[in-house]
Amino acid sequence: MWPYFGTHALLIVTLTLIPATAAAQSENDATREDVYPPLWDRAPESLLDFLVKDNKIVINPWNYQERLGMYKNMLNSSAKYFTAFGSQNFGNILWGLPLQHGWQFRTGRLADPSSVTSCGYEDGDLLCISVRSWWSCMNYYLAVIPFLGAVEAGLFGQLQYEIEILPPEEQRADFCYSVADCRSRNPKLMDEWKAYFEYLLSTEHKAGSPATFSSFKMDDALCLMWRAHVSSIAYALPKFQDSLKYLSDPEANFGEDWANAVDFIAATHFSTDLQTTNEFQSFLPQRMLTEGDVLPPISDFSPQQNRVLLSLRALHKVNQLTGGLLLKLWQKAMSTEAGRKLGRKLIEDLASSQKFDPVGIYNDMKGADLTAFSFLEKKQFQH
């Protein structure tokens, strides 16, 4: 029975992910400045570019430029491991994190959604990251935790100063602020991000030549990076559930749909280098969704953006109604390199399909009986 379920999991997920990867048909010129996150050139280049006070490097992650600087330092310090995958560090798989953060900033998702403060707004403090933003709180666990994991792993070498992360004005208990603090509160997350950076460091030692890194395997690196990435989201999602109340229903649904989709993307060991990530997120919504945004379609969104939103909603809906069965089937199908290659190829091959009808799929699902029990029962009856 597994081959049957595996095939259907591949087909269902491939269909729902088609629009998100259709952007790969249009190539970006990797030398253009707009392929980088906003204000990338102004972000701190090295750890000593942050404030140094009382023998500590003090970083304010509630400032967009400083949080971006944490990503920039991780990218700069890991660049030598990705020289075989393109010039100018474009092949580094950590690009997915700052590029997603840049999209959140550009689309206003890091600003105070309650509008009680001017945090994140052009007529206030544009670079301010609001602790009331669901997106910013989720992203904290994909910025500060990876950064401190890199510090603990030794990616930056022996530091002469301790690292101190500044807390927000409210919700201080929801975050951690140093290697020791984060390890005591979130040992599993710290272990997984540390493991990723330790893997990079281990390839240098095994290779014997800093110029070759012959033991480096991209699939191993992607596996470790995605494992940590998924764990960060899984930990943060229930913690910041209450923050969704500040968002419109369509935006809250989109946020949860996006978080759900990451599990499926991660299973394929999807590459998050500079060009691929830019292609992947080029059709994400260019603004926050409001109460008047009803799918389908949203009038000021492109057909591709509408298809992305519908597809993410459909994927989340099916996974919920099957009690998580769809994700388990997909992960089983992606458990080998051959399976992951097939999964990526299916998405790429079907990306150009003009017959994909997310509206029809979405409407069909709304009236379908897709609970895990009935889903299994019907398939067993048919076979």
C-alpha positions in Angstrom: 0.0 0.0 0.0 2.9 2.4 0.6 3.7 2.9 -3.1 0.1 4.0 -3.6 0.2 6.5 -0.7 3.7 7.7 -1.6 2.7 8.4 -5.2 -0.5 10.3 -4.1 1.4 12.3 -1.5 3.9 13.3 -4.2 1.2 14.3 -6.6 -1.0 16.2 -4.1 1.9 18.2 -2.7 3.5 18.8 -6.1 0.2 20.3 -7.3 -0.2 22.5 -4.3 3.4 23.8 -4.5 3.5 24.4 -8.3 2.8 28.2 -8.1 5.4 28.8 -5.4 8.1 27.4 -7.6 6.8 28.7 -10.9 8.9 31.8 -10.3 11.9 29.7 -11.3 10.9 30.3 -14.9 12.1 33.9 -14.6 15.8 34.3 -13.9 17.3 37.0 -11.7 20.5 38.7 -12.6 22.5 37.8 -9.4 24.6 41.0 -9.8 21.6 43.3 -9.3 21.5 45.1 -6.0 17.8 44.3 -5.5 18.6 40.6 -5.1 19.9 41.5 -1.6 17.7 42.2 1.4 16.9 46.0 1.9 19.8 47.9 3.5 22.1 44.9 3.2 25.1 47.2 2.5 24.5 49.1 5.8 24.3 46.0 8.0 27.3 45.4 10.3 30.0 43.5 8.4 31.8 42.1 11.5 31.0 41.5 15.1 33.1 44.5 16.1 30.8 46.7 14.0 28.1 46.2 16.7 28.2 48.2 19.9 31.0 47.1 22.2 30.4 48.0 25.8 31.7 46.6 29.2 33.6 43.9 27.4 30.5 42.7 25.6 29.3 42.9 22.0 25.8 44.2 22.4 23.3 43.5 19.7 19.7 44.9 19.4 17.7 42.3 17.4 14.7 44.7 17.6 16.4 46.9 15.0 16.1 45.6 11.5 19.7 46.6 10.5 21.2 44.9 13.5 19.2 41.7 13.1 20.3 41.7 9.5 23.8 42.1 10.7 23.7 38.8 12.5 22.8 37.1 9.2 25.5 39.0 7.4 28.1 37.8 9.9 27.0 34.2 9.6 27.1 34.4 5.8 30.5 36.1 5.8 32.0 33.6 8.2 30.6 30.5 6.4 31.4 31.8 2.9 34.5 29.6 2.4 32.5 26.4 2.7 30.4 27.3 -0.3 33.1 28.5 -2.8 32.4 25.5 -5.0 28.8 26.5 -5.5 29.2 29.9 -7.1 31.1 33.2 -6.8 30.4 36.0 -4.3 29.0 33.5 -1.8 25.8 33.2 -3.8 25.7 29.5 -3.2 25.5 29.8 0.6 22.3 28.1 1.8 22.0 30.6 4.7 20.7 33.2 2.2 17.1 32.0 2.7 17.1 33.5 6.2 18.1 37.2 5.5 16.1 37.2 2.3 13.0 36.1 4.1 13.7 38.7 6.8 14.1 41.4 4.1 10.8 40.4 2.5 9.1 40.8 5.9 10.7 44.3 6.3 9.8 45.4 2.8 6.2 44.3 3.1 5.6 45.9 6.5 5.3 42.7 8.4 7.8 43.7 11.1 5.9 46.8 12.1 3.6 47.1 15.0 0.3 45.5 13.7 -1.7 47.0 16.5 -0.7 50.5 15.4 -0.4 51.5 19.1 3.2 52.6 18.5 5.1 54.0 15.4 7.5 51.0 15.5 8.3 50.0 11.9 6.5 52.8 10.2 7.9 55.4 7.8 6.5 58.3 9.9 8.0 56.7 13.0 11.0 54.4 13.6 11.3 52.6 10.3 14.0 50.2 11.4 12.2 49.3 14.6 11.1 45.6 14.8 7.9 45.3 16.9 7.6 42.6 19.5 3.9 42.6 18.7 4.6 41.4 15.2 3.9 37.7 14.8 6.4 37.6 11.9 9.2 39.3 13.9 8.7 37.0 16.9 8.8 33.9 14.7 11.8 35.2 12.9 13.7 35.8 16.2 14.0 32.0 16.5 15.4 31.9 13.0 17.9 34.8 13.6 19.1 35.0 17.2 19.1 31.2 17.9 21.1 30.3 14.7 23.5 33.2 15.4 24.2 32.1 19.0 24.4 28.5 17.7 27.1 29.7 15.4 28.9 31.5 18.2 28.8 28.4 20.4 30.0 26.2 17.5 33.1 28.4 17.0 32.1 29.8 13.5 33.5 33.2 14.5 36.6 31.8 16.2 37.7 32.7 19.7 35.8 35.8 20.7 37.5 38.3 23.0 34.0 39.6 24.1 30.8 37.9 25.2 27.7 38.4 23.1 24.7 40.1 24.7 21.3 40.3 23.0 19.1 43.1 24.1 15.5 42.3 25.2 12.3 43.9 23.8 10.3 46.3 26.0 7.6 43.7 26.6 7.3 39.9 26.4 10.8 39.5 27.7 10.2 36.0 29.0 9.4 34.8 25.4 13.0 35.2 24.3 16.6 34.3 25.4 19.6 36.6 25.3 22.9 34.8 25.4 24.5 31.5 24.6 24.1 30.3 28.2 20.6 31.7 28.5 19.4 30.1 25.2 21.0 26.8 26.0 19.3 26.6 29.4 15.9 27.5 27.9 16.1 25.9 24.4 18.8 23.1 24.5 17.4 21.2 21.5 17.3 24.3 19.3 20.8 25.3 20.3 22.0 21.8 19.7 20.5 21.6 16.2 21.8 25.0 15.0 25.2 24.3 16.6 25.3 20.9 14.8 24.8 22.7 11.4 27.7 25.0 12.0 29.9 22.3 13.5 29.3 20.3 10.3 30.7 23.1 8.3 33.7 23.4 10.6 34.3 19.7 10.5 34.6 19.6 6.7 37.5 22.0 6.9 39.3 19.9 9.4 38.8 16.7 7.5 39.7 18.1 4.1 43.1 19.2 5.4 43.1 22.0 2.7 41.0 25.1 3.4 40.7 25.6 -0.3 38.9 22.4 -1.1 36.7 21.2 1.7 36.5 17.9 -0.1 34.4 16.2 2.7 31.6 18.8 2.3 28.3 17.4 1.0 25.6 19.9 0.2 22.8 17.4 0.9 24.2 16.8 4.4 24.4 20.6 5.0 20.9 21.1 3.8 19.6 18.3 6.0 21.1 19.8 9.1 20.1 23.3 8.2 16.4 22.4 7.4 16.2 20.2 10.6 17.2 23.2 12.7 14.9 25.5 10.7 11.8 23.3 11.1 12.6 22.9 14.8 12.8 26.7 15.3 9.3 27.1 13.7 7.8 24.2 15.6 9.0 25.7 18.9 8.0 29.3 18.1 4.6 28.6 16.5 2.6 27.7 19.7 4.6 30.3 21.7 3.4 33.2 19.6 -0.1 31.9 18.8 -1.6 34.8 20.7 0.3 37.3 18.6 -1.9 36.3 15.6 -4.8 38.3 17.2 -3.1 41.5 16.0 -3.4 40.4 12.4 -6.3 40.3 10.0 -7.8 36.9 9.6 -6.4 36.6 6.0 -2.9 37.6 7.1 -3.0 35.2 10.1 -4.2 32.4 7.9 -1.4 33.1 5.4 1.2 33.1 8.2 0.1 29.7 9.5 -0.2 28.4 5.9 3.4 29.5 5.2 4.7 27.9 8.4 2.9 24.7 7.4 4.4 24.7 3.9 8.0 25.0 5.3 7.7 21.4 6.6 7.0 20.1 3.1 9.7 22.3 1.5 12.2 21.2 4.1 11.7 17.5 3.4 13.0 17.9 -0.1 16.2 19.6 1.2 15.3 22.5 -1.0 18.3 24.8 -1.7 18.1 28.2 -0.1 21.0 29.9 -2.0 20.7 33.5 -3.1 19.2 33.0 -6.6 16.9 30.1 -5.7 15.4 31.9 -2.7 14.8 35.0 -4.7 13.0 33.0 -7.3 11.0 31.1 -4.8 9.7 34.2 -2.9 9.3 36.6 -5.8 5.6 35.8 -5.9 4.8 36.1 -2.2 2.4 38.9 -1.3 3.9 42.4 -1.6 1.9 43.7 1.3 0.1 42.5 4.4 -3.4 41.0 3.8 -6.4 42.9 5.1 -9.9 41.8 6.1 -11.1 42.8 2.6 -8.8 40.3 1.0 -10.9 37.3 0.0 -9.6 34.5 -2.1 -9.9 34.1 -5.0 -8.7 36.4 -6.3 -7.3 39.5 -4.6 -7.6 42.3 -7.1 -4.3 44.0 -6.7 -2.3 40.8 -6.5 -0.8 39.2 -9.6 -2.2 35.9 -10.8 0.9 34.2 -9.5 0.5 35.7 -6.1 -3.1 34.6 -5.9 -2.1 31.1 -6.9 0.6 31.0 -4.2 -1.9 32.1 -1.5 -4.5 29.5 -2.7 -1.9 26.8 -3.0 -0.6 27.4 0.5 -4.1 27.4 1.9 -5.0 24.2 0.1 -1.8 22.4 1.3 -2.5 23.5 4.9 -6.2 22.5 4.6 -5.5 19.0 3.3 -2.8 18.4 5.9 -5.1 19.5 8.7 -8.1 17.4 7.4 -5.9 14.3 7.1 -4.6 14.8 10.6 -1.1 15.4 9.4 -1.1 12.3 7.2 -0.2 14.2 4.1 3.0 15.5 5.6 3.9 12.1 6.9 3.4 10.5 3.5 5.5 13.3 1.9 8.3 12.9 4.4 8.3 9.2 3.9 8.6 9.7 0.1 11.4 12.2 0.7 13.4 9.9 3.1 16.0 9.0 0.4 18.1 11.1 -1.9 16.4 9.5 -4.8 13.0 10.5 -3.4 14.1 14.0 -2.7 15.5 14.3 -6.2 12.2 13.1 -7.6 10.2 15.5 -5.4 12.3 18.5 -6.6 12.1 17.3 -10.2 8.3 16.8 -10.0 7.9 20.4 -8.8 10.2 21.7 -11.4 8.7 19.7 -14.3 5.1 20.6 -13.3 5.9 24.3 -12.7 5.3 25.2 -16.3 1.9 23.4 -16.4 -0.9 25.7 -17.6 -3.6 23.3 -16.5 -3.2 23.8 -12.8 -6.4 25.0 -11.2 -6.0 26.0 -7.6 -9.4 27.5 -7.4 -11.1 24.2 -8.5 -8.9 22.2 -6.1 -9.7 24.6 -3.2 -13.4 24.6 -3.9 -13.5 20.8 -4.1 -11.7 20.4 -0.8 -14.1 22.7 1.0 -16.8 20.1 0.7 -14.6 17.0 0.8 -14.4 14.5 3.6 -10.7 14.4 4.2 -10.3 13.4 7.8 -7.4 11.0 8.3 -9.7 8.0 9.1 -12.0 8.5 6.1 -9.0 9.2 3.8 -7.4 5.9 4.8 -10.8 4.1 4.7 -11.6 5.2 1.2 -8.2 4.2 -0.2 -8.2 0.8 1.5 -11.7 0.2 0.1 -10.5 1.1 -3.4 -7.6 -1.3 -3.1 
